[in-house]
Amino acid sequence: MMEKVKTAALIVLVALSLLQSYLLAYSMPGLGAAVRSDLDYVNDEQLGTPSSVESVIFPEALVLHKGGDKHTVLYPGTQFYEMILNQRIVGREFKGFQRSPADVLDWEDVRKNDIGIELLFENGISIELLQKLLKLEGDLLFLNERIDRIWILKTEGTEEVRTFFFSSEDDIVYESVRADLTVRDVQDYVGFGEHLPEYKVTADGLYIPAEPFMATEMVYPYETYTPEQMQRSLFFDSSTTRVFEDRSGSQIFTDGKRGLKVEQDGMWISYTNPAATTSNDTPLSENVYASVDFINQHGGWDGMYRLVSASPEENQKVVSFRKYIEQYPVIDSLAFQYGYMNLTLQKGVVSEYARSLITLGSLSESRTPRWLQGGKILEDTLESYPRRGEVTALFPALRTIHMEENKLRFVPVWAVRLTSGAEEVLLEAYPAGYKPELTNDQQAEGTADSEDASASTAREQGDRVSEESEAQ
């Protein structure tokens, strides 16, 4: 009898031991307090496509100076822009920088008479970021600069090539006296513009095409991220998040520290993180790296964006990225926000983040030719613009119109940028179906949409220039 009791007791003890081991291994509720931190929650949902700092750094425009006061402007995404920048300039070395006052040359005379190319950077770009595009070597003074223009030229009547980097904050230029460029390089740049529209220059340096040229109105279908997807992406723990509506009807998500405001019928968000440090001694370049990483993790990218550097009065805290549809930037408006992603950083930490939740389809649903004005009509419209004295740039862009059934229409327009940084539509393209009278059809057709028959002419011209260069 005692043996049976001992056996039963042993079985009970073994069973209890196994149960205790199981409970300890799997932390069953009730055996101890479990504290869950923000880091315990991992959001595995990947939204959008990641990008890199290198892919968002490129000039706003390339200006070809052909001599005889003839000029051509090339925009990102066009064939010749990509061929010149990526195949002819990126990878070249610029060394031996010498500092000079900006009036070291008569730039109006240079623009009219010397062949060359300008690379334009809106608001300027730091040397550290520019080194992601070009190979630069200079002294400490140069490396601390911000550059808004690079001018490569061949002086008239000589075989000399000179390259100048213009400071965006002082009347200073830096000349690279050991640039890896030849006269043949500059001639090739100008050769690409042989059959493209000519531009005239206003007294304050704005470029106006001599004739109208063809652009394209496009309609794209779109999808949107849901507010819940962005909330899960931006907040670590969805179980601690509260949701409510403010007086305007906007939806607000908050976890007690961070906030997410969803506006524009669920198509635009504004994220705030007041817990971010108030210190601001981080260089702009580091804020740009942090911004790209933040967007990669929280929403991603849908297509091409260009870095718009922060202006000096913003104390290098704001970083913006501008949306492009093919070769033209999207111009934003208060009525419908879409074309930018804006971030505010403090010591590398994102404290504010605003962006659209829209992601465009990979293909347009329709494409309609629209002619953008040129010549006297555009010039007169610009001169009669009420804020003409504040205009710092004139450029073709796309205005966004929201349509039913989840579609966006992109309408070609001429836009102006003001000294404040604000942008406004100056003039919408001619109505669809209207073709203006042209004095030189070949010029006007040279910048038609890439799907137009003139694209083959452009490719043939590019191939011819490339072959001549290789033959040399």
N, C-alpha and C positions, 0 to 999 in steps of 0.2 A: 504493500500500500504506500509506504514512504517513497519507494522508487518512482511510483506513478506521480506523486505529488511533486517530487523534485523535477521530474521530466516536464510536467506542466508548467512549473515555475520557470524553468529554463526557457521553454518555448515563449512564455510571456515576456521574459526579459529580452530575448532576441528580437521579438516583434517590436517591443518598445524602442530598442536600440535602432532598429531599421527605420521606424517612424521618425525618431528624433533626427537621424541622419538626413532623411528626406526633407524634413521641415527646415533644417539648417541650410541645406543645399539650395532650396528653392524659395527661401524667405517668404513663407506663407504669412498672410496678414494675421496680425494679433501677436506675433512673436517679438515685435519691436517697432519703434517709430521709424518710418522711412521719409526722408526729406528729399523732395524733388526740386532740383535747381533748373534754371533756364537751359543749362547745357545738357540736361538729360533728354531734352526733346530735340530730335534731329529731323529736319524737313528734307526728305529725299526727292521731292518733286522738282524737276529741272524745268524752268520756264525759259523759253527763247534760246537763242544761239550765243555762245560766248564769243568774245572778240579780244583784241590786244591793243596796246597803246600804239604800236606801229601802224595798225590799220586805220586809225582815226586821225593821223597826222598827215595832212597834205595841203597844198596851197589852195586858197579860195579861187584863184584864176591864174592863168599864164597869159602874159601880154607879149606878143611878138612885134618887135619894131623892125620894119622892113626897109627903112631909109626913105628919104623923100617925104617925110611926114605921113607915112602909111603904116597902119597898125592892124593887128588882128588879136582878138581875145578868145582864149580857149578855156573851157570849163571842165571840171572833174567829170569823169565818166565818158568823155568823148574820146574817139580813137587817137587823134593827134596829141591830145593832152597826155594820155597814158603812154604813148610812144616816146614823147619827149621827156617826160618826167622819169618814168620807170626804166626806160632803155638808154637814155642819153645823159641824165643828170644824176639820178640815184647811183651811188657807188663811186662817183668821182670824189677826189680828195681836195679839200680846201685848207691851206695852211698859211703860216706866216702873215698874220693879220696886223695891219698898221692902222692906227686910229687917226682920223682927220675930221675937221669940221664938215658939216653937210654940204657947204658950198664949195667944196674942193673942185667940183666941176659945175659947168652951167648945164643943169639937167634938162632944161627946156630945149637947149641946143642939141644935147645928146639924144633926147627923145625924137627930135625931128630928123636928125641927120645920120646917126650911127645905128647900124643894125645890132640887134641884141634881143634879150628876153628878160622879162621881169617875173618873179614869183611873188605873189601877193598873199600875205597872211593877215587875216582879219584880227584886229586888236593886238597883234604881235604874238610871238611865241618864244619861250625861253630857249637858250642855247642847248640846255640839257635835253629838252624835248626835240629840238631841231636835229640833234645828233641821232635820233631814231630814223631820220630820213636821209641825212647827208653825213659824210665823213668830215668832221671839223676838228681842227687842232689850233688852239690859240692860248694866249696868256690868261691869267686869272681875271683881268679886267674885262676882256671880251667874253669869257665864259659866264659872267654875271649879267650879261645883257639880254634884252628881249628884242627880237627882230620882227619887223613888219613887212620888209621888202628885201628881195635879193635881186640885184641887177647885174646881168652878165652881158658885156658889150664888146664889140670890136670898133675901135676908134676909126673915124673916117680918114682915109688916105694912108693908113698904116696897117701893119700886120700884127698889131698888139691887141691882146684880149685882156680885159680888166673885169674883176668881179668885186662888187660892193655889197655889203650887208648894212642895212639901215636900222639904226636904233629907233625903237618906237617911243622912247621916253625923252630923248635928248636930240639936239641938232648935231648928231654925230654919225659918221659912217666908218665902217671897218673894211679896208681893202685886203683881200686875200692875194698876196703877191706871189704865192706858189700854188695856184689852182691848177688842177689836172684837166685843163681845157685848152683846145686849140682853135685857131681861126676856122678850121673846117667844121668843128663842132657848132660854132655860132652860125655859120652859113647853113648848116643842116637844120638848125632850129627854125631859121627864117624860111627855109625852103618848104617846110611843112605848111606854111601859111600862104603859099603861092596862089592857091585856088579857093581860098576861104574869104568870107566877107571882110571888107575893109571898115575900119573904125576911125572916126575923127576924135580929137581930144578937146575938151572944153578948157577954158582958162584955169579952172581949178582942178584939172587932172581927171575928169570923168570921161569914160569912153562911150561913144555913141555910134552904132553901126550906120554906115552910109545908106543902107537900104533895109527894107523889112527882110526878115528871114523866118523860116518855117520852124515851128515848135509842134508839140503834140499834146492835146488834151487826152487824159486817160481816166478810165473808170476801173477801180480795183474792188473786188470783194474783200471783206475782212472778217476776222474773228476777234474776240476779246478774251483776255484773262478775266476770270471772275474776281470780285473783291475778296472772296474767301481764299482763292489761290494766292493772291498777293499778301493777304493777312498771314497765311501759313508761312509764306516765304520770308516775310519781314519780322514776324514775332516768333520767338522760340517755342512758346507753349500756348497752343490754342485754347487749352482748358481754362486759362486765366484771363481770357479776353472777353470784354463786354462790347456790345454793339448797341448803338442808339442813333437817332436822327436829330440834326440840329434844326433851327428854325427855317433854314433855306431848303430843307429836304435832303441835304447831303447825308450820306451814311458815314458814321464815325466808328472806327474800331480802336480800342485802347486796352492795354494791359496794365494800366496804372502809371506807366512811365512813357511809353511810346504811343504815338497816335497815327492813325491812318484815315484820311478824309477822302471819300470817294465822291467825285462830282461828275457833272456833264453826263448824266444818265448812265453812270457806271463806266465811263470811258476815260476818266482822268483821275489820277490819285495825287495826294500830297501827303508825304510821310514826314513826321517830326520825331526827333529823339533828343529832348532837352537835356538828357543826362550826359550828353557829350561834353567833353572838356571845353572850357572857354578860352584856353590858351590858343595862340595862333602864330607860332613861330615855325611852322612847317613850310618848306618851299612849295611853290605851286606845282612843280614837277611831281613831288611825292603825292600831293593831293590828286593829281591826274591819275597816277597809278592806282591809288586807293579807289578812285571813282570808277575806273574801268573794272576793277575786281568786284566792287560792290554791285554794279549793274550785271556783271556775269552771274552773280549769285542770286540776284533779286530782279528777275524779269528778262534779262538778256537783251539781245539786239535783233531787230527785224530789218535787215538790209544795211545800207551804207550810211554812216554818220561821220561828221567831221568835228574835230575838237575846236571849240570856240573858247579861246583863253580868257581868263578873268581880266577885267580892266583894273588898273592900279588903284582906283578909288574904292574898289571892293576888297582891298587888303588881301588879295590872293586867296579868298575863301570860296568863291563861287566858280564852279566848273560846269560848262554847258557843252552838249553835243547836239549837232544839228543834223536833221534827217534829210537825205537826198533821195529823190525818185529819178533814176537814171542820171542825167547830167545837171539837173536843177535842184536847188534847195527848196524845201517847203517853208513858206512864210507863215508865221503864226498869227493868230488873231485872238482878241478877247472873246469873240463870238464862238469860236471853236478852236480849242487848243489841241495841237497835235505834233507840231514839227520839232520839238526840242525835248531833251532830257536834261534837267537842271539839278545840280547837287550843291549843297553848302557843306563845307567840311571845316572842322576845327581840330587842328593838330592830327590830321589824317583820319579823323572819325567823322562819318557822315551824320550830320545833325538835321538835314532837310533833303528830301528827294521828291521830285515831281516829274511825272511822265504820263504818257498815254498808255492805256491798256489795250489799244488796238494793235493787231498784227495783220499786215496785208497778206493777201494771197500771193503765191509765187508768180502768177501771170495776170496781166490786165485783162479785163473783160471786154473793153472796147478802146479804140484809139482813133482820134479825130484830128486831122491836120488843122492847126491854127497859126496864123501869121502874126508874129510880133512886129510892132512898128519899128521903123528906123528913120533916119534922115531928119528932115525938117519937122515932121509931125511929132516925133519923139523929142526933138530938141526944143520945140516951142512948148510942148506940154511940161517939160522939165523947167523951163525958164518961168512959166506961169504958176508953178507950184508954190503955194503960199509960204512954205518954209524952205525955199530954195537955198538961202544962205546957210542952212544947217546941214545940207546934204553932203555926206562924205563918200558915198558909193552909189552907183546905179548898176543894177544887175537883173537878169531874167530869173524868175522864180516860179513856183507853183502855189496857187492859192487853193486851199482845201475846202470843199463843199460836202457836207454830210448829206447822204441820200437815204431813202428808205431801203429796206431789205439788206441791211448790212453792207452798204457800198459807199465808197468815197470817190468823188470826182476831183481831179487835179487840173486846174485851169491855168494856162500860161499867162504870166503877167510881167510887167516891168515893175520892179520894186526899188525903193530908195532906203538907204540907211542914214540916220541922222547923227549928229554929234553926241546925243544922249545915248546912242546905242539902239534906240527904237527903230523899227522898220515899218514902212507903210507901202501899200500898193499905189503906184503912180498911174498905171494904165493897164487895162486888160487887153489881151490880144484881140485882133479883129475877129468878128463872128465867124463861126464854122461855115465853110462854103465860100467865104469871100477871099478872093485873091487880089492883092493890090497890084498896081502897075509897077513894073520893074524896069530899070534902065539896063540892068545886067543880070539876066536870068541865071547865068552860070554862077555868079557870086552868091546870089540869094539861095540857090539850091545847095550850095556847098555845106551849109549847116542844117539841112533838113534832118528829120528824124533818122536814126540809124537804120530803120527799116525802109527808108526811101531809096529810090534808085541811085541817088547821088552818093550813097555810101560806097558803091563800087568805085566811083571816081576817086574818092578819098583814099581808099585802100591802094589803088593803083599809084597815086601820087606818093603815098608813104613808102610803098615798095620801091619806087623809082629812086627816092632819096636814099633809102637804105642801101640799095645796090650801088649807087654812086659812092656812098661813104665807104662801103666794103672794098670797092675797087681801088680806092685811094690807099 
